[in-house]
Amino acid sequence: MNIVSVKEAPALKERAIAYFQQQWATDASKAVYENCITHSMKTERPLPQWYVLLEDDTIIGCAGLITNDFISRMDLYPWICAIFVEEAHRGQRYSEQLIARAKQDAKRGGFSHVYVCTDHIGLYEKYGFTYIGDGFHPWGASSRIYEATV
């Protein structure tokens, strides 16, 4: 397995965009991933980062490290987002590896903490996250917010 930042491997850009769109986007929101990933490659800033998990040359998972995950707590960042591992590859701690890579890059970027917003209870605690409260999305939903030290 290999975790690759799309910023560091521009040849993966189109495949990564399609993968993120397949896992996370609706028809109406596909442009969000295309635009964000494309522009992330043009900045020297540490954020955003988009990662793909490769088995040989096949993408089997993904994650992002971004400034805001459409959540009201804009005072908190960076956010680990869009974590996904193909069902056939789950149970092998690949999510943990994606999170570890994002934490490593956050630390390298000068951040001391990372955040996740989710509806899952009991999952992110396994990876060193602590629940700190709820946040609210522009579409009216709320999510639990978790924090971890990097």
Backbone torsions as a table, in degrees:
resi	resn	phi	psi	omega
1	MET	NA	147.2	-179.3
2	ASN	-143.6	129.1	175.5
3	ILE	-101.2	124.5	-174.6
4	VAL	-124.5	133.6	171.7
5	SER	-79.6	129.4	-180.0
6	VAL	-61.8	-31.8	177.7
7	LYS	-60.5	-35.0	-178.5
8	GLU	-87.3	-11.5	-178.8
9	ALA	-135.1	72.6	-175.1
10	PRO	-55.9	-25.5	179.6
11	ALA	-64.1	-19.4	179.5
12	LEU	-86.9	-5.1	-170.8
13	LYS	-51.7	-56.2	-174.8
14	GLU	-63.4	-41.9	178.1
15	ARG	-65.8	-39.2	179.5
16	ALA	-65.8	-44.8	178.3
17	ILE	-57.5	-48.9	-179.5
18	ALA	-60.9	-38.4	-179.5
19	TYR	-67.5	-48.3	178.0
20	PHE	-59.8	-42.9	179.0
21	GLN	-61.3	-42.8	-179.5
22	GLN	-62.0	-39.8	-175.5
23	GLN	-83.3	-33.4	-166.8
24	TRP	-124.0	-19.7	-171.0
25	ALA	-97.5	154.1	165.1
26	THR	-96.9	172.6	176.6
27	ASP	-56.5	-36.7	-177.5
28	ALA	-73.6	-21.5	-174.8
29	SER	-111.2	7.2	-179.7
30	LYS	-58.2	-35.6	-178.1
31	ALA	-63.9	-26.7	179.6
32	VAL	-59.1	-49.3	-178.5
33	TYR	-69.1	-42.4	179.3
34	GLU	-60.3	-46.7	-178.0
35	ASN	-66.4	-46.7	-176.6
36	CYS	-66.7	-46.5	-179.2
37	ILE	-65.3	-42.9	179.0
38	THR	-59.0	-47.4	-177.5
39	HIS	-75.6	-24.9	177.7
40	SER	-63.5	-27.4	-177.9
41	MET	-77.4	-13.0	-176.0
42	LYS	-98.4	-4.3	-176.2
43	THR	-105.6	147.6	174.1
44	GLU	-89.8	-6.7	178.0
45	ARG	-66.6	156.5	-177.8
46	PRO	-71.9	-17.6	-179.4
47	LEU	-123.5	147.7	-3.7
48	PRO	-84.2	163.7	173.7
49	GLN	-127.0	142.3	176.5
50	TRP	-128.4	127.9	-174.2
51	TYR	-116.1	145.3	168.9
52	VAL	-121.7	144.1	176.5
53	LEU	-100.0	119.1	-175.9
54	LEU	-109.4	136.8	166.4
55	GLU	-114.3	111.9	-168.0
56	ASP	56.9	-113.9	-179.6
57	ASP	-113.5	13.5	-177.1
58	THR	-103.3	130.2	176.4
59	ILE	-76.9	123.6	180.0
60	ILE	-121.6	4.0	178.8
61	GLY	-173.3	171.7	-177.7
62	CYS	-160.5	166.9	173.7
63	ALA	-167.0	163.7	176.3
64	GLY	-132.9	160.1	173.5
65	LEU	-130.1	109.5	-167.8
66	ILE	-132.9	170.9	-178.4
67	THR	-81.1	-27.0	178.4
68	ASN	-159.5	134.3	-177.6
69	ASP	-103.0	50.2	180.0
70	PHE	52.2	48.1	-176.8
71	ILE	-132.7	150.2	-174.0
72	SER	-66.2	-20.9	-177.0
73	ARG	-83.0	68.4	-179.1
74	MET	-72.8	-5.7	174.6
75	ASP	-78.9	-11.5	-178.7
76	LEU	-107.9	134.9	173.5
77	TYR	-174.4	156.2	6.7
78	PRO	-85.8	161.7	-179.2
79	TRP	-109.9	132.9	169.4
80	ILE	-87.3	128.8	-173.8
81	CYS	-137.0	171.3	170.1
82	ALA	52.2	37.0	178.6
83	ILE	-73.9	126.5	179.7
84	PHE	-152.4	137.2	172.8
85	VAL	-131.7	133.3	178.9
86	GLU	-54.0	140.4	-175.1
87	GLU	-53.9	-39.8	-179.1
88	ALA	-65.4	-15.1	-177.1
89	HIS	-112.7	6.5	179.7
90	ARG	-75.2	160.6	-180.0
91	GLY	85.1	7.6	-179.2
92	GLN	-115.4	13.5	176.3
93	ARG	67.6	27.1	177.7
94	TYR	-70.5	-33.9	174.9
95	SER	-59.9	-42.4	178.6
96	GLU	-60.4	-39.2	179.0
97	GLN	-68.6	-39.5	176.0
98	LEU	-63.0	-43.4	178.5
99	ILE	-63.1	-42.9	179.7
100	ALA	-61.5	-40.2	178.2
101	ARG	-64.5	-43.7	178.8
102	ALA	-63.5	-41.1	177.5
103	LYS	-61.8	-42.6	179.6
104	GLN	-60.6	-45.5	-179.9
105	ASP	-69.3	-34.2	176.7
106	ALA	-63.8	-44.6	178.7
107	LYS	-62.6	-44.7	177.8
108	ARG	-60.4	-29.9	178.9
109	GLY	-83.4	1.4	176.4
110	GLY	94.8	10.6	179.9
111	PHE	-94.0	149.9	180.0
112	SER	-104.0	-15.6	-178.8
113	HIS	-140.0	159.8	170.0
114	VAL	-130.3	160.8	-174.6
115	TYR	-133.2	153.3	175.5
116	VAL	-136.4	136.8	169.9
117	CYS	-111.9	134.3	-171.5
118	THR	-162.0	165.6	171.2
119	ASP	-100.8	-6.1	-179.5
120	HIS	-73.7	138.8	174.3
121	ILE	-119.2	126.5	177.8
122	GLY	96.8	-10.9	-178.7
123	LEU	-83.7	-57.7	-173.9
124	TYR	-72.9	-20.6	174.7
125	GLU	-59.5	-32.2	178.7
126	LYS	-65.1	-20.2	-176.9
127	TYR	-107.4	18.9	174.9
128	GLY	89.9	11.3	179.0
129	PHE	-91.0	149.3	177.7
130	THR	-122.2	133.4	177.0
131	TYR	-66.9	129.9	-179.0
132	ILE	-121.0	-4.4	179.8
133	GLY	145.7	-173.9	-179.6
134	ASP	-108.6	155.0	174.1
135	GLY	-132.0	167.9	-173.0
136	PHE	-124.6	141.0	-178.3
137	HIS	-98.0	155.5	-180.0
138	PRO	-59.8	-24.3	-178.6
139	TRP	-88.5	7.4	172.7
140	GLY	99.1	-10.4	178.9
141	ALA	-82.7	166.2	173.8
142	SER	-124.5	159.1	177.6
143	SER	-140.4	154.4	173.5
144	ARG	-75.1	143.1	178.4
145	ILE	-112.3	131.5	178.5
146	TYR	-120.2	147.6	-179.2
147	GLU	-126.7	144.3	173.6
148	ALA	-139.7	147.1	173.9
149	THR	-79.7	144.0	-179.4
150	VAL	-98.1	NA	NA
